[in-house]
Amino acid sequence: MTDDELDNLFWNALSGAQAPFSIGNDRVRRFHPSIGPLAGLRDMSPESLDAFGELVRTTGVAALGLIGVIEDVPVPGTEILRGAEGVQMVFDGDAAALAEIERALDDPRIVPLGESDYPEMLELALLTQPGPFAERTGDLGRFWGVREDQRQDGRLLAMAGQRVRTASHVEVSGVCTHPEGRGNGYAALLSRRVAAAILADGQCPLLHSYADNETALALYRRLGFVERARVRFTIYGPPA
């Protein structure tokens, strides 16, 4: 993937590899609302912004992540609900980072998560707010978790998985830990497990974080991720 394609990552994913999970047209696409609010624009033309406004009015709350934008972009016929600066990071780890990723593959604490786990995954995401997450976000890729006392029926303490996908890049996403599970290194462990699966498929891991979440950013740097660009995330809703 070229830099230009990463600059418009969400559109390229939603109109390409993840088109089956999206709705929209040749100017704007979004994940189905049951999967999440992320959307992408083909370009920043007035016609595309108008198309996005129509999509919000007909399908509900949606979010844009725009590179090269420092303020929330007004969209006709919508209301800005929230905006924040984010960071797009790509994996550029050295041999030590790769070795740690390899070790995560054999960690007995990690369990795969599937459709039967979706309600508990959503509950954890709503509690911890790792970013956009909905009932069927798990449809987008593989997720792993850590359960209390390593029991299959134990409470889900942490999770991470795959979200945005192109031919060459896959996003590590949904990284979160229950308050009672923090301090055990689960976020790092599960992020490495997700990255291992992405690398094994011949793709490059990437991720997004809020720019003011220095704890998360420091973790991702330790894992081998480097900042590529700043992203303006804005959530839009139909007019009140």
Backbone hydrogen bonds in HBPLUS format (Angstrom, degrees):
<---DONOR---> <-ACCEPTOR-->    atom                        ^
c    i                          cat <-CA-CA->   ^        H-A-AA   ^      H-
h    n   atom  resd res      DA  || num        DHA   H-A  angle D-A-AA Bond
n    s   type  num  typ     dist DA aas  dist angle  dist       angle   num
A0005-GLU N   A0002-THR O   3.07 MM   3  5.24 121.6  2.42  98.3 112.4     1
A0006-LEU N   A0002-THR O   3.11 MM   4  6.52 153.1  2.18 149.5 157.1     2
A0007-ASP N   A0003-ASP O   2.87 MM   4  6.12 141.1  2.02 148.0 159.9     3
A0008-ASN N   A0005-GLU O   3.19 MM   3  5.34 143.9  2.33  98.7 108.6     4
A0012-ASN N   A0008-ASN O   3.08 MM   4  6.30 168.2  2.10 158.4 162.2     5
A0013-ALA N   A0009-LEU O   2.88 MM   4  6.11 150.9  1.97 153.5 161.7     6
A0014-LEU N   A0010-PHE O   2.92 MM   4  5.99 170.6  1.93 150.2 153.4     7
A0015-SER N   A0011-TRP O   2.86 MM   4  5.83 148.3  1.96 151.2 158.2     8
A0016-GLY N   A0013-ALA O   3.19 MM   3  5.05 148.2  2.29  95.8 105.3     9
A0018-GLN N   A0013-ALA O   2.83 MM   5  5.46 155.2  1.89 155.3 156.7    10
A0019-ALA N   A0016-GLY O   3.15 MM   3  5.37 167.0  2.16 118.3 117.9    11
A0021-PHE N   A0018-GLN O   2.97 MM   3  5.51 151.6  2.05 116.2 124.7    12
A0022-SER N   A0019-ALA O   3.00 MM   3  5.06 166.7  2.02 114.4 117.3    13
A0032-HIS N   A0021-PHE O   2.95 MM  11  6.12 154.3  2.01 162.8 155.6    14
A0023-ILE N   A0030-ARG O   2.82 MM   7  5.56 152.0  1.89 158.3 167.4    15
A0030-ARG N   A0023-ILE O   2.89 MM   7  5.56 153.8  1.96 157.9 166.6    16
A0025-ASN N   A0028-VAL O   2.81 MM   3  5.56 159.8  1.85 160.0 163.8    17
A0042-ARG N   A0027-ARG O   2.89 MM  15  5.10 165.9  1.91 147.1 145.1    18
A0029-ARG N   A0040-GLY O   3.11 MM  11  5.55 160.3  2.15 154.5 160.4    19
A0040-GLY N   A0029-ARG O   2.79 MM  11  5.55 156.8  1.84 165.9 170.3    20
A0031-PHE N   A0038-LEU O   3.01 MM   7  5.98 161.5  2.05 174.0 177.8    21
A0035-ILE N   A0032-HIS O   2.71 MM   3  5.38 159.9  1.74 128.8 136.0    22
A0036-GLY N   A0032-HIS O   3.15 MM   4  6.47 151.8  2.23 149.5 157.8    23
A0136-ARG N   A0034-SER O   2.77 MM 102  5.64 159.0  1.81 165.7 160.6    24
A0063-ALA N   A0037-PRO O   2.79 MM  26  5.44 157.4  1.84 131.9 130.6    25
A0039-ALA N   A0063-ALA O   2.77 MM  24  5.68 141.5  1.92 175.2 168.2    26
A0048-SER N   A0045-SER O   3.07 MM   3  5.27 119.7  2.45 101.7 115.8    27
A0049-LEU N   A0045-SER O   3.04 MM   4  6.37 160.8  2.07 157.1 162.8    28
A0050-ASP N   A0046-PRO O   2.88 MM   4  6.04 154.7  1.95 145.1 152.2    29
A0051-ALA N   A0047-GLU O   2.98 MM   4  6.19 151.1  2.07 140.0 148.0    30
A0052-PHE N   A0048-SER O   2.90 MM   4  6.18 149.7  2.00 145.1 153.3    31
A0053-GLY N   A0049-LEU O   2.96 MM   4  6.22 156.9  2.01 146.9 152.9    32
A0054-GLU N   A0050-ASP O   3.00 MM   4  6.32 154.3  2.07 147.3 153.8    33
A0055-LEU N   A0051-ALA O   2.99 MM   4  6.24 151.1  2.08 142.6 150.7    34
A0056-VAL N   A0052-PHE O   2.94 MM   4  6.24 156.3  1.99 154.1 159.9    35
A0057-ARG N   A0053-GLY O   3.02 MM   4  6.26 160.4  2.06 147.4 152.8    36
A0058-THR N   A0054-GLU O   3.03 MM   4  6.19 139.8  2.20 143.0 153.1    37
A0059-THR N   A0055-LEU O   2.84 MM   4  5.78 144.4  1.96 148.2 156.7    38
A0060-GLY N   A0056-VAL O   2.85 MM   4  4.90 147.4  1.95 132.0 136.7    39
A0062-ALA N   A0236-TYR O   3.03 MM 174  5.47 152.2  2.11 145.0 153.8    40
A0236-TYR N   A0062-ALA O   2.78 MM 174  5.47 178.9  1.78 172.5 172.4    41
A0064-LEU N   A0234-THR O   2.94 MM 170  5.42 155.1  2.00 154.3 159.1    42
A0234-THR N   A0064-LEU O   2.94 MM 170  5.42 157.7  1.99 152.9 160.0    43
A0066-LEU N   A0232-ARG O   3.00 MM 166  5.15 162.6  2.03 136.7 135.6    44
A0232-ARG N   A0066-LEU O   2.82 MM 166  5.15 170.5  1.83 142.0 144.0    45
A0078-THR N   A0075-VAL O   3.19 MM   3  5.81 136.2  2.40 151.0 145.8    46
A0079-GLU N   A0237-GLY O   2.79 MM 158  5.23 160.2  1.83 156.1 160.4    47
A0237-GLY N   A0079-GLU O   2.87 MM 158  5.23 155.9  1.93 149.4 157.6    48
A0081-LEU N   A0235-ILE O   2.80 MM 154  5.47 160.3  1.84 151.9 157.1    49
A0235-ILE N   A0082-ARG O   2.78 MM 153  5.27 169.3  1.79 163.2 166.5    50
A0084-ALA N   A0233-PHE O   2.86 MM 149  5.37 150.5  1.95 153.3 161.4    51
A0233-PHE N   A0084-ALA O   2.90 MM 149  5.37 158.3  1.95 177.0 172.8    52
A0211-ALA N   A0085-GLU O   2.85 MM 126  5.56 177.1  1.85 135.6 136.6    53
A0086-GLY N   A0231-VAL O   2.57 MM 145  4.76 161.1  1.61 163.5 164.2    54
A0231-VAL N   A0086-GLY O   2.85 MM 145  4.76 167.9  1.87 122.5 125.3    55
A0087-VAL N   A0209-SER O   2.72 MM 122  5.33 147.9  1.82 158.5 167.7    56
A0209-SER N   A0087-VAL O   3.07 MM 122  5.33 147.3  2.18 140.4 150.3    57
A0088-GLN N   A0229-ALA O   2.80 MM 141  5.24 177.6  1.80 162.2 162.7    58
A0228-ARG N   A0088-GLN O   2.76 MM 140  5.64 173.9  1.76 159.8 159.0    59
A0229-ALA N   A0088-GLN O   3.33 MM 141  5.24 159.0  2.37 136.0 139.8    60
A0089-MET N   A0207-LEU O   2.88 MM 118  5.34 172.3  1.88 160.1 160.7    61
A0207-LEU N   A0089-MET O   2.89 MM 118  5.34 152.2  1.97 148.6 152.1    62
A0090-VAL N   A0226-VAL O   2.98 MM 136  5.62 150.9  2.07 156.5 157.1    63
A0226-VAL N   A0090-VAL O   2.91 MM 136  5.62 160.5  1.95 152.6 154.5    64
A0091-PHE N   A0205-PRO O   2.96 MM 114  5.49 157.0  2.02 162.4 155.4    65
A0092-ASP N   A0224-GLY O   2.75 MM 132  5.57 173.7  1.76 159.7 162.0    66
A0098-LEU N   A0094-ASP O   3.00 MM   4  6.30 158.9  2.04 154.7 161.1    67
A0099-ALA N   A0095-ALA O   2.91 MM   4  6.10 147.2  2.02 143.5 152.4    68
A0100-GLU N   A0096-ALA O   3.09 MM   4  6.39 154.1  2.16 147.0 152.9    69
A0101-ILE N   A0097-ALA O   3.08 MM   4  6.35 152.5  2.15 144.6 152.2    70
A0102-GLU N   A0098-LEU O   2.95 MM   4  6.23 155.1  2.02 146.4 152.9    71
A0103-ARG N   A0099-ALA O   3.06 MM   4  6.34 151.4  2.14 144.9 152.1    72
A0104-ALA N   A0100-GLU O   3.23 MM   4  6.52 140.6  2.39 141.2 150.6    73
A0104-ALA N   A0101-ILE O   3.18 MM   3  5.28 129.0  2.45  96.8 109.7    74
A0105-LEU N   A0102-GLU O   3.15 MM   3  5.59 147.4  2.26 107.8 116.6    75
A0106-ASP N   A0103-ARG O   3.22 MM   3  5.86 149.4  2.32 114.9 121.1    76
A0107-ASP N   A0104-ALA O   3.29 MM   3  5.22 169.6  2.30 105.5 108.5    77
A0110-ILE N   A0107-ASP O   3.29 MM   3  6.03 163.2  2.32 120.6 124.5    78
A0111-VAL N   A0145-GLY O   2.87 MM  34  5.38 161.8  1.90 154.3 159.3    79
A0145-GLY N   A0111-VAL O   2.81 MM  34  5.38 158.6  1.86 156.4 163.9    80
A0113-LEU N   A0143-PHE O   2.94 MM  30  5.36 165.9  1.96 140.6 136.6    81
A0117-ASP N   A0114-GLY O   2.83 MM   3  5.42 150.7  1.92 117.2 126.8    82
A0118-TYR N   A0115-GLU O   3.09 MM   3  5.25 163.1  2.12 108.8 114.2    83
A0120-GLU N   A0117-ASP O   3.06 MM   3  5.50 116.9  2.47 112.0 126.7    84
A0121-MET N   A0117-ASP O   2.90 MM   4  6.10 156.2  1.96 158.5 165.9    85
A0122-LEU N   A0118-TYR O   2.90 MM   4  6.07 162.8  1.93 159.9 163.0    86
A0123-GLU N   A0119-PRO O   3.03 MM   4  6.22 155.3  2.10 141.3 148.4    87
A0124-LEU N   A0120-GLU O   3.00 MM   4  6.22 157.3  2.05 145.8 151.0    88
A0125-ALA N   A0121-MET O   2.95 MM   4  6.20 157.0  2.00 147.9 154.6    89
A0126-LEU N   A0122-LEU O   2.85 MM   4  6.06 160.0  1.89 154.3 159.2    90
A0127-LEU N   A0123-GLU O   3.08 MM   4  6.24 145.4  2.20 139.9 149.1    91
A0128-THR N   A0124-LEU O   3.01 MM   4  6.18 154.8  2.07 149.1 155.1    92
A0129-GLN N   A0125-ALA O   2.73 MM   4  5.33 147.9  1.83 147.6 153.0    93
A0137-THR N   A0134-ALA O   3.33 MM   3  5.38 172.8  2.34 113.0 111.4    94
A0139-ASP N   A0136-ARG O   3.00 MM   3  5.59 165.3  2.02 117.0 121.8    95
A0140-LEU N   A0137-THR O   3.04 MM   3  5.93 170.4  2.05 128.5 131.2    96
A0162-GLN N   A0142-ARG O   3.19 MM  20  5.78 128.7  2.47 132.6 146.7    97
A0144-TRP N   A0160-ALA O   2.92 MM  16  5.74 164.4  1.95 171.8 174.9    98
A0160-ALA N   A0144-TRP O   3.07 MM  16  5.74 143.6  2.20 158.9 164.0    99
A0146-VAL N   A0158-ALA O   3.05 MM  12  5.29 148.3  2.15 134.1 136.6   100
A0157-LEU N   A0146-VAL O   2.84 MM  11  5.68 156.8  1.90 156.3 164.2   101
A0150-GLN N   A0147-ARG O   3.01 MM   3  5.09 154.5  2.08 129.3 125.3   102
A0148-GLU N   A0155-ARG O   2.79 MM   7  5.18 155.1  1.85 145.2 153.7   103
A0151-ARG N   A0148-GLU O   3.22 MM   3  6.31 176.1  2.22 132.4 131.9   104
A0154-GLY N   A0151-ARG O   2.94 MM   3  4.75 160.1  1.98 102.1 107.9   105
A0178-HIS N   A0157-LEU O   2.67 MM  21  5.06 169.4  1.68 152.3 156.0   106
A0159-MET N   A0176-CYS O   3.01 MM  17  5.73 152.3  2.09 157.8 163.8   107
A0176-CYS N   A0159-MET O   3.10 MM  17  5.73 158.7  2.14 155.0 158.4   108
A0161-GLY N   A0173-SER O   2.83 MM  12  5.39 157.4  1.88 163.5 165.5   109
A0173-SER N   A0161-GLY O   2.77 MM  12  5.39 169.2  1.78 148.5 150.4   110
A0163-ARG N   A0171-GLU O   3.10 MM   8  5.42 150.3  2.19 137.3 145.4   111
A0171-GLU N   A0164-VAL O   2.80 MM   7  5.15 158.3  1.85 160.9 164.2   112
A0166-THR N   A0169-HIS O   2.84 MM   3  5.27 161.3  1.87 166.4 166.1   113
A0204-CYS N   A0168-SER O   2.87 MM  36  6.22 166.1  1.89 148.6 151.7   114
A0170-VAL N   A0204-CYS O   3.12 MM  34  6.32 154.8  2.18 144.5 148.2   115
A0206-LEU N   A0170-VAL O   3.00 MM  36  6.09 143.0  2.14 143.1 144.6   116
A0172-VAL N   A0206-LEU O   2.74 MM  34  6.09 158.5  1.79 170.1 174.1   117
A0181-GLY N   A0178-HIS O   2.72 MM   3  5.19 161.7  1.75 121.6 128.0   118
A0189-LEU N   A0185-GLY O   3.04 MM   4  6.18 166.1  2.06 152.5 157.0   119
A0190-LEU N   A0186-TYR O   2.86 MM   4  5.96 174.3  1.87 159.4 160.1   120
A0191-SER N   A0187-ALA O   2.96 MM   4  5.97 154.1  2.03 143.0 150.9   121
A0192-ARG N   A0188-ALA O   2.99 MM   4  6.14 155.9  2.05 147.9 154.0   122
A0193-ARG N   A0189-LEU O   3.04 MM   4  6.38 146.7  2.16 139.9 149.6   123
A0194-VAL N   A0190-LEU O   2.96 MM   4  6.23 159.9  2.00 151.1 155.0   124
A0195-ALA N   A0191-SER O   2.93 MM   4  6.11 165.0  1.95 148.5 153.2   125
A0196-ALA N   A0192-ARG O   2.84 MM   4  5.99 150.1  1.93 145.3 153.3   126
A0197-ALA N   A0193-ARG O   3.24 MM   4  6.52 154.2  2.31 144.1 149.2   127
A0198-ILE N   A0194-VAL O   3.10 MM   4  6.42 156.4  2.15 151.2 158.0   128
A0199-LEU N   A0195-ALA O   2.90 MM   4  6.11 168.4  1.91 157.0 159.5   129
A0200-ALA N   A0196-ALA O   2.92 MM   4  6.03 152.1  2.00 143.9 152.1   130
A0201-ASP N   A0197-ALA O   3.20 MM   4  6.40 132.5  2.44 135.4 146.1   131
A0201-ASP N   A0198-ILE O   3.11 MM   3  5.24 135.1  2.32  98.3 110.5   132
A0203-GLN N   A0198-ILE O   3.15 MM   5  5.53 162.7  2.18 149.6 146.6   133
A0202-GLY N   A0199-LEU O   2.93 MM   3  5.08 159.7  1.97 109.7 113.8   134
A0213-ASN N   A0210-TYR O   3.13 MM   3  5.46 166.1  2.15 113.8 117.3   135
A0217-LEU N   A0213-ASN O   3.01 MM   4  6.30 166.5  2.03 155.8 160.2   136
A0218-ALA N   A0214-GLU O   2.88 MM   4  5.91 160.1  1.92 145.6 150.5   137
A0219-LEU N   A0215-THR O   3.13 MM   4  6.34 154.1  2.20 141.6 148.6   138
A0220-TYR N   A0216-ALA O   2.94 MM   4  6.24 164.7  1.96 157.6 160.7   139
A0221-ARG N   A0217-LEU O   2.97 MM   4  6.20 151.9  2.05 147.8 155.3   140
A0222-ARG N   A0218-ALA O   3.10 MM   4  6.35 155.1  2.16 144.0 150.3   141
A0222-ARG N   A0219-LEU O   3.05 MM   3  5.17 114.2  2.50  96.8 112.4   142
A0223-LEU N   A0219-LEU O   3.04 MM   4  6.38 137.9  2.23 143.1 155.5   143
A0225-PHE N   A0220-TYR O   2.97 MM   5  5.48 163.6  2.00 153.6 149.8   144
A0224-GLY N   A0221-ARG O   3.05 MM   3  5.22 152.8  2.12 103.3 111.9   145
